[in-house]
Amino acid sequence: MPGARHHNKLADLLLVAGLACSAFYYQCQAIQRADQQSVMEARIRTVYD
């Protein structure tokens, strides 16, 4: 569904998907943490090498 994000509220989409808001936001934060860790890992590998 291209553009569905612009026509539906997040709460409605989460309701249809059967997800709690807290679960959605937890996953968003987990992705950000993983991205930060991968950047740091690349820096550490560069220094180590």
PDBQT receptor file of N, H, CA, C and O in Angstrom, charges set to zero:
ATOM      1  N   MET A   1       0.821  -1.177   0.000  1.00  0.00    +0.000 N 
ATOM      2  CA  MET A   1       0.000   0.000   0.000  1.00  0.00    +0.000 C 
ATOM      3  C   MET A   1       0.872   1.250   0.000  1.00  0.00    +0.000 C 
ATOM      4  O   MET A   1       1.137   1.804   1.067  1.00  0.00    +0.000 OA
ATOM      5  N   PRO A   2       1.316   1.701  -1.137  1.00  0.00    +0.000 N 
ATOM      6  CA  PRO A   2       2.107   2.926  -1.158  1.00  0.00    +0.000 C 
ATOM      7  C   PRO A   2       1.289   4.114  -0.662  1.00  0.00    +0.000 C 
ATOM      8  O   PRO A   2       0.124   4.275  -1.025  1.00  0.00    +0.000 OA
ATOM      9  N   GLY A   3       1.897   4.917   0.148  1.00  0.00    +0.000 N 
ATOM     10  H   GLY A   3       2.844   4.786   0.443  1.00  0.00    +0.000 HD
ATOM     11  CA  GLY A   3       1.233   6.116   0.632  1.00  0.00    +0.000 C 
ATOM     12  C   GLY A   3       0.243   5.894   1.757  1.00  0.00    +0.000 C 
ATOM     13  O   GLY A   3      -0.434   6.837   2.166  1.00  0.00    +0.000 OA
ATOM     14  N   ALA A   4       0.138   4.683   2.267  1.00  0.00    +0.000 N 
ATOM     15  H   ALA A   4       0.688   3.917   1.934  1.00  0.00    +0.000 HD
ATOM     16  CA  ALA A   4      -0.825   4.405   3.336  1.00  0.00    +0.000 C 
ATOM     17  C   ALA A   4      -0.472   5.186   4.594  1.00  0.00    +0.000 C 
ATOM     18  O   ALA A   4      -1.348   5.536   5.383  1.00  0.00    +0.000 OA
ATOM     19  N   ARG A   5       0.800   5.452   4.772  1.00  0.00    +0.000 N 
ATOM     20  H   ARG A   5       1.512   5.167   4.131  1.00  0.00    +0.000 HD
ATOM     21  CA  ARG A   5       1.246   6.177   5.954  1.00  0.00    +0.000 C 
ATOM     22  C   ARG A   5       0.646   7.578   6.008  1.00  0.00    +0.000 C 
ATOM     23  O   ARG A   5       0.400   8.112   7.090  1.00  0.00    +0.000 OA
ATOM     24  N   HIS A   6       0.415   8.160   4.865  1.00  0.00    +0.000 N 
ATOM     25  H   HIS A   6       0.615   7.727   3.986  1.00  0.00    +0.000 HD
ATOM     26  CA  HIS A   6      -0.087   9.527   4.821  1.00  0.00    +0.000 C 
ATOM     27  C   HIS A   6      -1.590   9.601   5.065  1.00  0.00    +0.000 C 
ATOM     28  O   HIS A   6      -2.117  10.667   5.383  1.00  0.00    +0.000 OA
ATOM     29  N   HIS A   7      -2.277   8.481   4.921  1.00  0.00    +0.000 N 
ATOM     30  H   HIS A   7      -1.849   7.615   4.663  1.00  0.00    +0.000 HD
ATOM     31  CA  HIS A   7      -3.735   8.493   5.048  1.00  0.00    +0.000 C 
ATOM     32  C   HIS A   7      -4.233   7.882   6.357  1.00  0.00    +0.000 C 
ATOM     33  O   HIS A   7      -5.400   8.052   6.709  1.00  0.00    +0.000 OA
ATOM     34  N   ASN A   8      -3.386   7.190   7.064  1.00  0.00    +0.000 N 
ATOM     35  H   ASN A   8      -2.438   7.052   6.778  1.00  0.00    +0.000 HD
ATOM     36  CA  ASN A   8      -3.796   6.513   8.292  1.00  0.00    +0.000 C 
ATOM     37  C   ASN A   8      -2.949   6.977   9.470  1.00  0.00    +0.000 C 
ATOM     38  O   ASN A   8      -1.757   7.249   9.332  1.00  0.00    +0.000 OA
ATOM     39  N   LYS A   9      -3.584   7.060  10.614  1.00  0.00    +0.000 N 
ATOM     40  H   LYS A   9      -4.552   6.839  10.726  1.00  0.00    +0.000 HD
ATOM     41  CA  LYS A   9      -2.849   7.394  11.832  1.00  0.00    +0.000 C 
ATOM     42  C   LYS A   9      -2.089   6.167  12.307  1.00  0.00    +0.000 C 
ATOM     43  O   LYS A   9      -2.505   5.031  12.082  1.00  0.00    +0.000 OA
ATOM     44  N   LEU A  10      -0.971   6.419  12.965  1.00  0.00    +0.000 N 
ATOM     45  H   LEU A  10      -0.633   7.342  13.148  1.00  0.00    +0.000 HD
ATOM     46  CA  LEU A  10      -0.141   5.325  13.467  1.00  0.00    +0.000 C 
ATOM     47  C   LEU A  10      -0.945   4.404  14.373  1.00  0.00    +0.000 C 
ATOM     48  O   LEU A  10      -0.824   3.183  14.280  1.00  0.00    +0.000 OA
ATOM     49  N   ALA A  11      -1.753   4.972  15.235  1.00  0.00    +0.000 N 
ATOM     50  H   ALA A  11      -1.851   5.964  15.311  1.00  0.00    +0.000 HD
ATOM     51  CA  ALA A  11      -2.542   4.157  16.167  1.00  0.00    +0.000 C 
ATOM     52  C   ALA A  11      -3.479   3.209  15.413  1.00  0.00    +0.000 C 
ATOM     53  O   ALA A  11      -3.668   2.063  15.822  1.00  0.00    +0.000 OA
ATOM     54  N   ASP A  12      -4.058   3.685  14.324  1.00  0.00    +0.000 N 
ATOM     55  H   ASP A  12      -3.905   4.616  13.992  1.00  0.00    +0.000 HD
ATOM     56  CA  ASP A  12      -4.955   2.829  13.526  1.00  0.00    +0.000 C 
ATOM     57  C   ASP A  12      -4.181   1.690  12.877  1.00  0.00    +0.000 C 
ATOM     58  O   ASP A  12      -4.643   0.549  12.859  1.00  0.00    +0.000 OA
ATOM     59  N   LEU A  13      -2.998   2.001  12.343  1.00  0.00    +0.000 N 
ATOM     60  H   LEU A  13      -2.622   2.928  12.357  1.00  0.00    +0.000 HD
ATOM     61  CA  LEU A  13      -2.182   0.968  11.708  1.00  0.00    +0.000 C 
ATOM     62  C   LEU A  13      -1.724  -0.079  12.711  1.00  0.00    +0.000 C 
ATOM     63  O   LEU A  13      -1.710  -1.274  12.414  1.00  0.00    +0.000 OA
ATOM     64  N   LEU A  14      -1.349   0.378  13.899  1.00  0.00    +0.000 N 
ATOM     65  H   LEU A  14      -1.360   1.348  14.140  1.00  0.00    +0.000 HD
ATOM     66  CA  LEU A  14      -0.919  -0.568  14.932  1.00  0.00    +0.000 C 
ATOM     67  C   LEU A  14      -2.072  -1.448  15.391  1.00  0.00    +0.000 C 
ATOM     68  O   LEU A  14      -1.878  -2.628  15.683  1.00  0.00    +0.000 OA
ATOM     69  N   LEU A  15      -3.263  -0.885  15.453  1.00  0.00    +0.000 N 
ATOM     70  H   LEU A  15      -3.421   0.074  15.216  1.00  0.00    +0.000 HD
ATOM     71  CA  LEU A  15      -4.441  -1.649  15.842  1.00  0.00    +0.000 C 
ATOM     72  C   LEU A  15      -4.704  -2.766  14.834  1.00  0.00    +0.000 C 
ATOM     73  O   LEU A  15      -4.970  -3.905  15.217  1.00  0.00    +0.000 OA
ATOM     74  N   VAL A  16      -4.630  -2.439  13.566  1.00  0.00    +0.000 N 
ATOM     75  H   VAL A  16      -4.413  -1.514  13.255  1.00  0.00    +0.000 HD
ATOM     76  CA  VAL A  16      -4.845  -3.439  12.513  1.00  0.00    +0.000 C 
ATOM     77  C   VAL A  16      -3.770  -4.514  12.562  1.00  0.00    +0.000 C 
ATOM     78  O   VAL A  16      -4.052  -5.694  12.351  1.00  0.00    +0.000 OA
ATOM     79  N   ALA A  17      -2.531  -4.101  12.843  1.00  0.00    +0.000 N 
ATOM     80  H   ALA A  17      -2.303  -3.143  13.015  1.00  0.00    +0.000 HD
ATOM     81  CA  ALA A  17      -1.420  -5.054  12.905  1.00  0.00    +0.000 C 
ATOM     82  C   ALA A  17      -1.412  -5.857  14.202  1.00  0.00    +0.000 C 
ATOM     83  O   ALA A  17      -0.709  -6.861  14.312  1.00  0.00    +0.000 OA
ATOM     84  N   GLY A  18      -2.193  -5.413  15.178  1.00  0.00    +0.000 N 
ATOM     85  H   GLY A  18      -2.764  -4.598  15.088  1.00  0.00    +0.000 HD
ATOM     86  CA  GLY A  18      -2.236  -6.115  16.456  1.00  0.00    +0.000 C 
ATOM     87  C   GLY A  18      -1.031  -5.825  17.335  1.00  0.00    +0.000 C 
ATOM     88  O   GLY A  18      -0.637  -6.663  18.147  1.00  0.00    +0.000 OA
ATOM     89  N   LEU A  19      -0.442  -4.640  17.179  1.00  0.00    +0.000 N 
ATOM     90  H   LEU A  19      -0.762  -3.960  16.520  1.00  0.00    +0.000 HD
ATOM     91  CA  LEU A  19       0.739  -4.261  17.959  1.00  0.00    +0.000 C 
ATOM     92  C   LEU A  19       0.408  -3.140  18.926  1.00  0.00    +0.000 C 
ATOM     93  O   LEU A  19      -0.422  -2.278  18.638  1.00  0.00    +0.000 OA
ATOM     94  N   ALA A  20       1.063  -3.163  20.069  1.00  0.00    +0.000 N 
ATOM     95  H   ALA A  20       1.737  -3.863  20.303  1.00  0.00    +0.000 HD
ATOM     96  CA  ALA A  20       0.930  -2.077  21.034  1.00  0.00    +0.000 C 
ATOM     97  C   ALA A  20       1.867  -0.943  20.621  1.00  0.00    +0.000 C 
ATOM     98  O   ALA A  20       2.903  -1.184  20.002  1.00  0.00    +0.000 OA
ATOM     99  N   CYS A  21       1.505   0.273  20.958  1.00  0.00    +0.000 N 
ATOM    100  H   CYS A  21       0.663   0.469  21.460  1.00  0.00    +0.000 HD
ATOM    101  CA  CYS A  21       2.364   1.432  20.666  1.00  0.00    +0.000 C 
ATOM    102  C   CYS A  21       3.734   1.246  21.300  1.00  0.00    +0.000 C 
ATOM    103  O   CYS A  21       4.754   1.567  20.691  1.00  0.00    +0.000 OA
ATOM    104  N   SER A  22       3.754   0.734  22.509  1.00  0.00    +0.000 N 
ATOM    105  H   SER A  22       2.925   0.473  23.003  1.00  0.00    +0.000 HD
ATOM    106  CA  SER A  22       5.034   0.559  23.202  1.00  0.00    +0.000 C 
ATOM    107  C   SER A  22       5.948  -0.409  22.453  1.00  0.00    +0.000 C 
ATOM    108  O   SER A  22       7.160  -0.198  22.405  1.00  0.00    +0.000 OA
ATOM    109  N   ALA A  23       5.389  -1.455  21.876  1.00  0.00    +0.000 N 
ATOM    110  H   ALA A  23       4.405  -1.626  21.916  1.00  0.00    +0.000 HD
ATOM    111  CA  ALA A  23       6.188  -2.413  21.116  1.00  0.00    +0.000 C 
ATOM    112  C   ALA A  23       6.779  -1.753  19.868  1.00  0.00    +0.000 C 
ATOM    113  O   ALA A  23       7.931  -2.004  19.514  1.00  0.00    +0.000 OA
ATOM    114  N   PHE A  24       5.994  -0.919  19.213  1.00  0.00    +0.000 N 
ATOM    115  H   PHE A  24       5.058  -0.716  19.501  1.00  0.00    +0.000 HD
ATOM    116  CA  PHE A  24       6.456  -0.204  18.026  1.00  0.00    +0.000 C 
ATOM    117  C   PHE A  24       7.624   0.715  18.371  1.00  0.00    +0.000 C 
ATOM    118  O   PHE A  24       8.657   0.691  17.702  1.00  0.00    +0.000 OA
ATOM    119  N   TYR A  25       7.458   1.518  19.408  1.00  0.00    +0.000 N 
ATOM    120  H   TYR A  25       6.619   1.538  19.951  1.00  0.00    +0.000 HD
ATOM    121  CA  TYR A  25       8.509   2.465  19.777  1.00  0.00    +0.000 C 
ATOM    122  C   TYR A  25       9.745   1.756  20.321  1.00  0.00    +0.000 C 
ATOM    123  O   TYR A  25      10.863   2.232  20.125  1.00  0.00    +0.000 OA
ATOM    124  N   TYR A  26       9.562   0.640  20.993  1.00  0.00    +0.000 N 
ATOM    125  H   TYR A  26       8.654   0.254  21.153  1.00  0.00    +0.000 HD
ATOM    126  CA  TYR A  26      10.702  -0.149  21.468  1.00  0.00    +0.000 C 
ATOM    127  C   TYR A  26      11.530  -0.620  20.276  1.00  0.00    +0.000 C 
ATOM    128  O   TYR A  26      12.758  -0.535  20.300  1.00  0.00    +0.000 OA
ATOM    129  N   GLN A  27      10.871  -1.110  19.245  1.00  0.00    +0.000 N 
ATOM    130  H   GLN A  27       9.873  -1.179  19.225  1.00  0.00    +0.000 HD
ATOM    131  CA  GLN A  27      11.579  -1.583  18.062  1.00  0.00    +0.000 C 
ATOM    132  C   GLN A  27      12.300  -0.443  17.352  1.00  0.00    +0.000 C 
ATOM    133  O   GLN A  27      13.410  -0.630  16.852  1.00  0.00    +0.000 OA
ATOM    134  N   CYS A  28      11.688   0.724  17.303  1.00  0.00    +0.000 N 
ATOM    135  H   CYS A  28      10.787   0.876  17.709  1.00  0.00    +0.000 HD
ATOM    136  CA  CYS A  28      12.350   1.891  16.696  1.00  0.00    +0.000 C 
ATOM    137  C   CYS A  28      13.644   2.211  17.436  1.00  0.00    +0.000 C 
ATOM    138  O   CYS A  28      14.674   2.470  16.814  1.00  0.00    +0.000 OA
ATOM    139  N   GLN A  29      13.587   2.193  18.757  1.00  0.00    +0.000 N 
ATOM    140  H   GLN A  29      12.750   1.983  19.263  1.00  0.00    +0.000 HD
ATOM    141  CA  GLN A  29      14.789   2.474  19.553  1.00  0.00    +0.000 C 
ATOM    142  C   GLN A  29      15.832   1.370  19.391  1.00  0.00    +0.000 C 
ATOM    143  O   GLN A  29      17.030   1.651  19.354  1.00  0.00    +0.000 OA
ATOM    144  N   ALA A  30      15.389   0.122  19.295  1.00  0.00    +0.000 N 
ATOM    145  H   ALA A  30      14.416  -0.107  19.325  1.00  0.00    +0.000 HD
ATOM    146  CA  ALA A  30      16.318  -1.000  19.138  1.00  0.00    +0.000 C 
ATOM    147  C   ALA A  30      17.071  -0.877  17.823  1.00  0.00    +0.000 C 
ATOM    148  O   ALA A  30      18.263  -1.178  17.766  1.00  0.00    +0.000 OA
ATOM    149  N   ILE A  31      16.406  -0.445  16.777  1.00  0.00    +0.000 N 
ATOM    150  H   ILE A  31      15.437  -0.200  16.823  1.00  0.00    +0.000 HD
ATOM    151  CA  ILE A  31      17.056  -0.258  15.475  1.00  0.00    +0.000 C 
ATOM    152  C   ILE A  31      18.095   0.849  15.562  1.00  0.00    +0.000 C 
ATOM    153  O   ILE A  31      19.190   0.716  15.016  1.00  0.00    +0.000 OA
ATOM    154  N   GLN A  32      17.760   1.938  16.243  1.00  0.00    +0.000 N 
ATOM    155  H   GLN A  32      16.870   2.046  16.686  1.00  0.00    +0.000 HD
ATOM    156  CA  GLN A  32      18.719   3.038  16.399  1.00  0.00    +0.000 C 
ATOM    157  C   GLN A  32      19.939   2.585  17.187  1.00  0.00    +0.000 C 
ATOM    158  O   GLN A  32      21.066   2.948  16.848  1.00  0.00    +0.000 OA
ATOM    159  N   ARG A  33      19.724   1.793  18.242  1.00  0.00    +0.000 N 
ATOM    160  H   ARG A  33      18.809   1.499  18.517  1.00  0.00    +0.000 HD
ATOM    161  CA  ARG A  33      20.854   1.296  19.030  1.00  0.00    +0.000 C 
ATOM    162  C   ARG A  33      21.747   0.395  18.187  1.00  0.00    +0.000 C 
ATOM    163  O   ARG A  33      22.972   0.471  18.280  1.00  0.00    +0.000 OA
ATOM    164  N   ALA A  34      21.146  -0.449  17.372  1.00  0.00    +0.000 N 
ATOM    165  H   ALA A  34      20.151  -0.511  17.296  1.00  0.00    +0.000 HD
ATOM    166  CA  ALA A  34      21.911  -1.358  16.524  1.00  0.00    +0.000 C 
ATOM    167  C   ALA A  34      22.734  -0.572  15.510  1.00  0.00    +0.000 C 
ATOM    168  O   ALA A  34      23.877  -0.930  15.229  1.00  0.00    +0.000 OA
ATOM    169  N   ASP A  35      22.161   0.500  14.959  1.00  0.00    +0.000 N 
ATOM    170  H   ASP A  35      21.232   0.791  15.187  1.00  0.00    +0.000 HD
ATOM    171  CA  ASP A  35      22.896   1.331  14.008  1.00  0.00    +0.000 C 
ATOM    172  C   ASP A  35      24.094   1.983  14.682  1.00  0.00    +0.000 C 
ATOM    173  O   ASP A  35      25.182   2.022  14.109  1.00  0.00    +0.000 OA
ATOM    174  N   GLN A  36      23.903   2.489  15.885  1.00  0.00    +0.000 N 
ATOM    175  H   GLN A  36      23.019   2.457  16.350  1.00  0.00    +0.000 HD
ATOM    176  CA  GLN A  36      24.996   3.129  16.620  1.00  0.00    +0.000 C 
ATOM    177  C   GLN A  36      26.097   2.122  16.932  1.00  0.00    +0.000 C 
ATOM    178  O   GLN A  36      27.282   2.446  16.853  1.00  0.00    +0.000 OA
ATOM    179  N   GLN A  37      25.704   0.903  17.287  1.00  0.00    +0.000 N 
ATOM    180  H   GLN A  37      24.741   0.640  17.352  1.00  0.00    +0.000 HD
ATOM    181  CA  GLN A  37      26.687  -0.126  17.611  1.00  0.00    +0.000 C 
ATOM    182  C   GLN A  37      27.490  -0.529  16.383  1.00  0.00    +0.000 C 
ATOM    183  O   GLN A  37      28.689  -0.787  16.485  1.00  0.00    +0.000 OA
ATOM    184  N   SER A  38      26.836  -0.588  15.212  1.00  0.00    +0.000 N 
ATOM    185  H   SER A  38      25.861  -0.378  15.129  1.00  0.00    +0.000 HD
ATOM    186  CA  SER A  38      27.559  -0.977  14.004  1.00  0.00    +0.000 C 
ATOM    187  C   SER A  38      28.558   0.099  13.593  1.00  0.00    +0.000 C 
ATOM    188  O   SER A  38      29.633  -0.218  13.084  1.00  0.00    +0.000 OA
ATOM    189  N   VAL A  39      28.214   1.365  13.808  1.00  0.00    +0.000 N 
ATOM    190  H   VAL A  39      27.340   1.622  14.221  1.00  0.00    +0.000 HD
ATOM    191  CA  VAL A  39      29.150   2.459  13.516  1.00  0.00    +0.000 C 
ATOM    192  C   VAL A  39      30.353   2.355  14.446  1.00  0.00    +0.000 C 
ATOM    193  O   VAL A  39      31.497   2.480  14.009  1.00  0.00    +0.000 OA
ATOM    194  N   MET A  40      30.091   2.127  15.717  1.00  0.00    +0.000 N 
ATOM    195  H   MET A  40      29.162   2.025  16.072  1.00  0.00    +0.000 HD
ATOM    196  CA  MET A  40      31.187   2.011  16.688  1.00  0.00    +0.000 C 
ATOM    197  C   MET A  40      32.048   0.789  16.379  1.00  0.00    +0.000 C 
ATOM    198  O   MET A  40      33.271   0.845  16.502  1.00  0.00    +0.000 OA
ATOM    199  N   GLU A  41      31.419  -0.306  15.983  1.00  0.00    +0.000 N 
ATOM    200  H   GLU A  41      30.425  -0.351  15.883  1.00  0.00    +0.000 HD
ATOM    201  CA  GLU A  41      32.174  -1.511  15.652  1.00  0.00    +0.000 C 
ATOM    202  C   GLU A  41      33.101  -1.253  14.466  1.00  0.00    +0.000 C 
ATOM    203  O   GLU A  41      34.241  -1.720  14.464  1.00  0.00    +0.000 OA
ATOM    204  N   ALA A  42      32.640  -0.531  13.477  1.00  0.00    +0.000 N 
ATOM    205  H   ALA A  42      31.714  -0.151  13.478  1.00  0.00    +0.000 HD
ATOM    206  CA  ALA A  42      33.479  -0.212  12.316  1.00  0.00    +0.000 C 
ATOM    207  C   ALA A  42      34.665   0.648  12.723  1.00  0.00    +0.000 C 
ATOM    208  O   ALA A  42      35.773   0.457  12.223  1.00  0.00    +0.000 OA
ATOM    209  N   ARG A  43      34.441   1.585  13.618  1.00  0.00    +0.000 N 
ATOM    210  H   ARG A  43      33.541   1.741  14.024  1.00  0.00    +0.000 HD
ATOM    211  CA  ARG A  43      35.542   2.446  14.099  1.00  0.00    +0.000 C 
ATOM    212  C   ARG A  43      36.577   1.619  14.866  1.00  0.00    +0.000 C 
ATOM    213  O   ARG A  43      37.783   1.790  14.686  1.00  0.00    +0.000 OA
ATOM    214  N   ILE A  44      36.090   0.732  15.712  1.00  0.00    +0.000 N 
ATOM    215  H   ILE A  44      35.111   0.593  15.858  1.00  0.00    +0.000 HD
ATOM    216  CA  ILE A  44      36.999  -0.112  16.496  1.00  0.00    +0.000 C 
ATOM    217  C   ILE A  44      37.817  -1.014  15.586  1.00  0.00    +0.000 C 
ATOM    218  O   ILE A  44      39.016  -1.194  15.802  1.00  0.00    +0.000 OA
ATOM    219  N   ARG A  45      37.174  -1.584  14.564  1.00  0.00    +0.000 N 
ATOM    220  H   ARG A  45      36.201  -1.437  14.388  1.00  0.00    +0.000 HD
ATOM    221  CA  ARG A  45      37.904  -2.443  13.620  1.00  0.00    +0.000 C 
ATOM    222  C   ARG A  45      38.986  -1.655  12.882  1.00  0.00    +0.000 C 
ATOM    223  O   ARG A  45      40.088  -2.159  12.661  1.00  0.00    +0.000 OA
ATOM    224  N   THR A  46      38.668  -0.424  12.505  1.00  0.00    +0.000 N 
ATOM    225  H   THR A  46      37.773  -0.015  12.684  1.00  0.00    +0.000 HD
ATOM    226  CA  THR A  46      39.653   0.418  11.813  1.00  0.00    +0.000 C 
ATOM    227  C   THR A  46      40.850   0.675  12.703  1.00  0.00    +0.000 C 
ATOM    228  O   THR A  46      41.990   0.559  12.254  1.00  0.00    +0.000 OA
ATOM    229  N   VAL A  47      40.614   1.021  13.954  1.00  0.00    +0.000 N 
ATOM    230  H   VAL A  47      39.688   1.116  14.319  1.00  0.00    +0.000 HD
ATOM    231  CA  VAL A  47      41.712   1.286  14.889  1.00  0.00    +0.000 C 
ATOM    232  C   VAL A  47      42.510   0.008  15.136  1.00  0.00    +0.000 C 
ATOM    233  O   VAL A  47      43.740   0.041  15.190  1.00  0.00    +0.000 OA
ATOM    234  N   TYR A  48      41.814  -1.115  15.286  1.00  0.00    +0.000 N 
ATOM    235  H   TYR A  48      40.815  -1.142  15.243  1.00  0.00    +0.000 HD
ATOM    236  CA  TYR A  48      42.482  -2.389  15.561  1.00  0.00    +0.000 C 
ATOM    237  C   TYR A  48      43.370  -2.814  14.390  1.00  0.00    +0.000 C 
ATOM    238  O   TYR A  48      44.503  -3.258  14.577  1.00  0.00    +0.000 OA
ATOM    239  N   ASP A  49      42.835  -2.668  13.196  1.00  0.00    +0.000 N 
ATOM    240  H   ASP A  49      41.914  -2.307  13.044  1.00  0.00    +0.000 HD
ATOM    241  CA  ASP A  49      43.595  -3.078  12.002  1.00  0.00    +0.000 C 
ATOM    242  C   ASP A  49      44.780  -2.160  11.795  1.00  0.00    +0.000 C 
ATOM    243  O   ASP A  49      45.542  -2.340  10.845  1.00  0.00    +0.000 OA
TER     244      ASP A  49
